[in-house]
Amino acid sequence: MYAPRVFASMIGALLAFAVATYFLTQSLPRTLIETIICAILLQVGYFLGVLYLSWKETKARRARLGDGKTMGVSHTDDTSVGLPTSNMNRSEPLNR
């Protein structure tokens, strides 16, 4: 869900909703209130959609990694880090 495209689509949908509501009610204040309510509902829907996609991705990532528990990997080990710590604590200069 690309955010600028979603917001542009939301504005277009709100404009169409406002025009249709105005033609149905012939009332500018009611059209404004209903359009604001529609905008809030669209934002809540967008937020829930992003939340769902994040949850789904996290669930898939944990499934791919085996959740770390089934593989017997301890996250407190120094060996679980990609770089060895012995090379990080050298007192030698980096430029030789």
N, CA, C and O of each residue as an XYZ file, in Angstrom:
384
protein
N       0.841     -1.162      0.000
C       0.000      0.000      0.000
C       0.894      1.234      0.000
O       1.453      1.607      1.031
N       1.020      1.852     -1.141
C       1.853      3.034     -1.315
C       1.073      4.247     -0.816
O       0.025      4.581     -1.369
N       1.577      4.907      0.221
C       0.835      5.951      0.940
C       0.378      7.120      0.063
O      -0.797      7.479      0.138
N       1.230      7.736     -0.762
C       0.734      8.859     -1.574
C      -0.423      8.462     -2.504
O      -1.366      9.230     -2.692
N      -0.343      7.269     -3.074
C      -1.415      6.803     -3.946
C      -2.698      6.588     -3.148
O      -3.790      6.893     -3.627
N      -2.564      6.066     -1.937
C      -3.734      5.854     -1.085
C      -4.372      7.187     -0.721
O      -5.595      7.321     -0.761
N      -3.553      8.177     -0.367
C      -4.105      9.482      0.011
C      -4.763     10.183     -1.179
O      -5.810     10.812     -1.024
N      -4.158     10.081     -2.362
C      -4.769     10.682     -3.553
C      -6.102     10.001     -3.865
O      -7.083     10.666     -4.199
N      -6.129      8.692     -3.755
C      -7.376      7.962     -3.984
C      -8.419      8.321     -2.933
O      -9.606      8.431     -3.239
N      -7.974      8.501     -1.701
C      -8.899      8.865     -0.626
C      -9.503     10.246     -0.882
O     -10.702     10.441     -0.682
N      -8.696     11.190     -1.316
C      -9.217     12.529     -1.610
C     -10.210     12.466     -2.763
O     -11.254     13.118     -2.720
N      -9.893     11.688     -3.789
C     -10.834     11.525     -4.896
C     -12.148     10.898     -4.449
O     -13.223     11.325     -4.869
N     -12.054      9.881     -3.594
C     -13.271      9.237     -3.082
C     -14.072     10.197     -2.216
O     -15.302     10.195     -2.269
N     -13.389     11.021     -1.417
C     -14.086     11.992     -0.574
C     -14.776     13.069     -1.410
O     -15.884     13.495     -1.084
N     -14.124     13.508     -2.481
C     -14.755     14.496     -3.352
C     -15.997     13.913     -4.020
O     -17.037     14.568     -4.086
N     -15.888     12.689     -4.511
C     -17.057     12.044     -5.118
C     -18.164     11.850     -4.088
O     -19.341     12.050     -4.389
N     -17.787     11.463     -2.880
C     -18.773     11.289     -1.818
C     -19.445     12.617     -1.478
O     -20.662     12.673     -1.300
N     -18.652     13.684     -1.389
C     -19.211     14.995     -1.046
C     -20.170     15.486     -2.125
O     -21.238     16.011     -1.810
N     -19.803     15.324     -3.381
C     -20.682     15.758     -4.473
C     -21.983     14.960     -4.458
O     -23.068     15.527     -4.579
N     -21.866     13.643     -4.310
C     -23.071     12.805     -4.287
C     -23.947     13.131     -3.084
O     -25.171     13.189     -3.202
N     -23.331     13.343     -1.940
C     -24.102     13.670     -0.736
C     -24.797     15.019     -0.880
O     -25.940     15.181     -0.454
N     -24.107     15.986     -1.479
C     -24.726     17.301     -1.655
C     -25.934     17.219     -2.595
O     -26.970     17.831     -2.336
N     -25.793     16.455     -3.695
C     -26.920     16.322     -4.615
C     -28.089     15.571     -3.983
O     -29.244     15.820     -4.329
N     -27.799     14.659     -3.064
C     -28.878     13.912     -2.403
C     -29.561     14.720     -1.301
O     -30.779     14.648     -1.140
N     -28.772     15.494     -0.539
C     -29.345     16.193      0.621
C     -29.633     17.672      0.370
O     -30.477     18.258      1.049
N     -28.945     18.282     -0.595
C     -29.065     19.727     -0.854
C     -28.768     20.555      0.391
O     -29.319     21.640      0.576
N     -27.875     20.019      1.252
C     -27.514     20.702      2.490
C     -25.994     20.702      2.627
O     -25.366     19.649      2.742
N     -25.424     21.888      2.613
C     -23.967     22.007      2.721
C     -23.446     21.588      4.102
O     -22.447     20.873      4.166
N     -24.081     22.003      5.212
C     -23.561     21.564      6.523
C     -23.634     20.045      6.709
O     -22.704     19.439      7.241
N     -24.716     19.443      6.280
C     -24.838     17.979      6.406
C     -23.814     17.276      5.518
O     -23.234     16.266      5.916
N     -23.595     17.806      4.327
C     -22.588     17.233      3.425
C     -21.203     17.304      4.063
O     -20.438     16.342      4.009
N     -20.889     18.443      4.664
C     -19.585     18.613      5.313
C     -19.409     17.631      6.465
O     -18.356     17.005      6.580
N     -20.411     17.485      7.310
C     -20.333     16.570      8.457
C     -20.195     15.121      7.989
O     -19.365     14.377      8.510
N     -21.004     14.722      7.010
C     -20.934     13.338      6.530
C     -19.618     13.052      5.811
O     -19.105     11.934      5.877
N     -19.073     14.048      5.132
C     -17.779     13.859      4.470
C     -16.662     13.726      5.497
O     -15.741     12.932      5.301
N     -16.723     14.476      6.571
C     -15.725     14.350      7.649
C     -15.819     12.969      8.291
O     -14.799     12.338      8.569
N     -17.035     12.505      8.524
C     -17.213     11.162      9.087
C     -16.654     10.110      8.128
O     -16.005      9.154      8.552
N     -16.909     10.295      6.846
C     -16.377      9.361      5.838
C     -14.842      9.384      5.834
O     -14.209      8.335      5.716
N     -14.247     10.567      5.961
C     -12.786     10.671      5.988
C     -12.206      9.951      7.196
O     -11.177      9.284      7.093
N     -12.863     10.085      8.331
C     -12.401      9.390      9.540
C     -12.492      7.883      9.353
O     -11.573      7.153      9.726
N     -13.593      7.415      8.779
C     -13.743      5.976      8.536
C     -12.704      5.458      7.542
O     -12.196      4.347      7.695
N     -12.389      6.258      6.529
C     -11.349      5.857      5.578
C      -9.982      5.774      6.252
O      -9.217      4.848      5.983
N      -9.670      6.727      7.123
C      -8.395      6.703      7.837
C      -8.300      5.507      8.780
O      -7.252      4.868      8.876
N      -9.389      5.209      9.469
C      -9.399      4.044     10.361
C      -9.190      2.772      9.542
O      -8.439      1.882      9.942
N      -9.859      2.695      8.395
C      -9.688      1.530      7.523
C      -8.269      1.396      7.016
O      -7.727      0.292      6.970
N      -7.655      2.517      6.632
C      -6.270      2.501      6.167
C      -5.329      2.057      7.280
O      -4.429      1.248      7.054
N      -5.539      2.588      8.483
C      -4.706      2.218      9.626
C      -4.840      0.726      9.924
O      -3.839      0.046     10.152
N      -6.068      0.215      9.923
C      -6.272     -1.210     10.184
C      -5.658     -2.066      9.082
O      -5.136     -3.147      9.355
N      -5.717     -1.594      7.842
C      -5.089     -2.326      6.738
C      -3.585     -2.409      6.897
O      -2.999     -3.474      6.699
N      -2.949     -1.297      7.254
C      -1.495     -1.295      7.467
C      -1.135     -2.163      8.673
O      -0.141     -2.888      8.645
N      -1.937     -2.087      9.722
C      -1.706     -2.915     10.902
C      -1.804     -4.403     10.553
O      -0.987     -5.205     11.006
N      -2.800     -4.767      9.751
C      -2.964     -6.157      9.338
C      -1.781     -6.616      8.486
O      -1.268     -7.718      8.682
N      -1.345     -5.776      7.538
C      -0.210     -6.158      6.696
C       1.067     -6.314      7.517
O       1.864     -7.213      7.250
N       1.269     -5.457      8.503
C       2.441     -5.575      9.378
C       2.376     -6.855     10.195
O       3.382     -7.550     10.345
N       1.205     -7.170     10.723
C       1.034     -8.396     11.504
C       1.273     -9.625     10.632
O       1.920    -10.581     11.062
N       0.753     -9.599      9.411
C       0.917    -10.731      8.503
C       2.383    -10.929      8.124
O       2.860    -12.062      8.057
N       3.097     -9.833      7.875
C       4.515     -9.922      7.533
C       5.340    -10.435      8.703
O       6.247    -11.245      8.514
N       5.035     -9.972      9.911
C       5.734    -10.447     11.102
C       5.497    -11.936     11.307
O       6.423    -12.679     11.631
N       4.276    -12.363     11.121
C       3.939    -13.777     11.265
C       4.675    -14.622     10.221
O       5.183    -15.696     10.544
N       4.736    -14.145      8.974
C       5.442    -14.876      7.922
C       6.944    -14.908      8.187
O       7.588    -15.931      7.951
N       7.514    -13.800      8.676
C       8.951    -13.753      8.973
C       9.305    -14.720     10.093
O      10.324    -15.407     10.028
N       8.458    -14.772     11.124
C       8.713    -15.714     12.209
C       8.613    -17.151     11.739
O       9.370    -18.009     12.192
N       7.684    -17.420     10.835
C       7.549    -18.771     10.295
C       8.780    -19.140      9.460
O       9.248    -20.277      9.514
N       9.307    -18.171      8.683
C      10.499    -18.446      7.871
C      11.720    -18.692      8.740
O      12.548    -19.546      8.423
N      11.834    -17.962      9.818
C      13.004    -18.101     10.683
C      12.851    -19.226     11.691
O      13.797    -19.531     12.417
N      11.704    -19.837     11.750
C      11.479    -20.911     12.708
C      11.293    -20.387     14.112
O      11.354    -21.153     15.074
N      11.067    -19.097     14.245
C      10.800    -18.427     15.512
C      11.983    -18.489     16.466
O      11.863    -18.042     17.607
N      13.125    -19.027     16.039
C      14.320    -19.037     16.882
C      14.275    -20.044     18.013
O      15.326    -20.484     18.476
N      13.096    -20.422     18.471
C      12.967    -21.341     19.604
C      13.084    -22.788     19.146
O      13.685    -23.610     19.837
N      12.520    -23.104     17.999
C      12.552    -24.485     17.534
C      13.926    -24.884     17.038
O      14.239    -26.073     16.991
N      14.758    -23.915     16.666
C      16.083    -24.224     16.175
C      17.105    -24.273     17.298
O      18.257    -24.630     17.053
N      16.728    -23.934     18.501
C      17.632    -23.976     19.632
C      18.627    -22.840     19.657
O      19.697    -22.979     20.250
N      18.316    -21.737     19.041
C      19.207    -20.594     18.995
C      18.934    -19.712     20.197
O      17.794    -19.332     20.467
N      19.997    -19.396     20.910
C      19.865    -18.492     22.048
C      20.298    -17.101     21.614
O      21.375    -16.943     21.041
N      19.490    -16.109     21.874
C      19.811    -14.760     21.440
C      20.761    -14.053     22.396
O      21.142    -12.912     22.135
N      21.155    -14.691     23.494
C      22.096    -14.075     24.417
C      23.530    -14.482     24.118
O      24.455    -13.953     24.733
N      23.738    -15.414     23.184
C      25.083    -15.833     22.795
C      25.817    -14.698     22.089
O      25.198    -13.848     21.449
N      27.149    -14.696     22.213
C      27.945    -13.802     21.396
C      28.066    -14.357     19.984
O      28.377    -13.609     19.057
N      27.826    -15.656     19.800
C      27.951    -16.277     18.491
C      26.748    -16.008     17.617
O      26.808    -16.267     16.415
N      25.660    -15.502     18.161
C      24.472    -15.240     17.345
C      24.604    -13.944     16.557
O      23.779    -13.670     15.685
N      25.623    -13.144     16.844
C      25.856    -11.898     16.137
C      26.708    -12.194     14.913
O      27.538    -13.103     14.938
N      26.510    -11.434     13.845
C      27.214    -11.680     12.596
C      28.712    -11.420     12.663
O      29.474    -12.127     12.004
N      29.163    -10.435     13.433
C      30.585    -10.117     13.513
C      31.183    -10.690     14.790
O      30.568    -10.609     15.853
N      32.386    -11.273     14.694
C      33.025    -11.764     15.915
C      33.448    -10.600     16.802
O      33.924     -9.574     16.316
N      33.270    -10.768     18.089
C      33.591     -9.679     19.019
C      35.088     -9.516     19.208
O      35.532     -8.435     19.593
N      35.887    -10.551     18.951
C      37.327    -10.432     19.143
C      37.935     -9.410     18.183
O      38.910     -8.750     18.542
N      37.401     -9.263     17.004
C      37.922     -8.285     16.047
C      37.465     -6.869     16.363
O      38.060     -5.907     15.879
N      36.441     -6.730     17.148
C      35.903     -5.412     17.446
C      36.701     -4.713     18.554
O      36.662     -3.486     18.644
N      37.417     -5.454     19.393
C      38.089     -4.887     20.557
C      39.609     -4.781     20.362
O      40.357     -4.788     21.340
N      40.052     -4.686     19.150
C      41.492     -4.560     18.896
C      41.978     -3.161     19.229
O      41.276     -2.172     19.019
N      43.201     -3.099     19.753
C      43.800     -1.794     20.053
C      44.677     -1.326     18.902
O      45.245     -0.236     18.967
N      44.799     -2.126     17.851
C      45.621     -1.751     16.709
C      44.913     -0.707     15.863
O      43.684     -0.697     15.792
N      45.668      0.170     15.222
C      45.027      1.129     14.320
C      44.482      0.416     13.085
O      45.008     -0.619     12.674
N      43.436      0.972     12.503
C      42.810      0.347     11.355
C      43.613      0.549     10.084
O      43.569     -0.300      9.195
N      44.338      1.639      9.974
C      45.134      1.913      8.774
C      46.561      1.423      8.976
O      47.261      1.884      9.877
N      46.977      0.510      8.154
C      48.347     -0.001      8.238
C      49.135      0.426      7.068
O      50.315      0.091      6.963
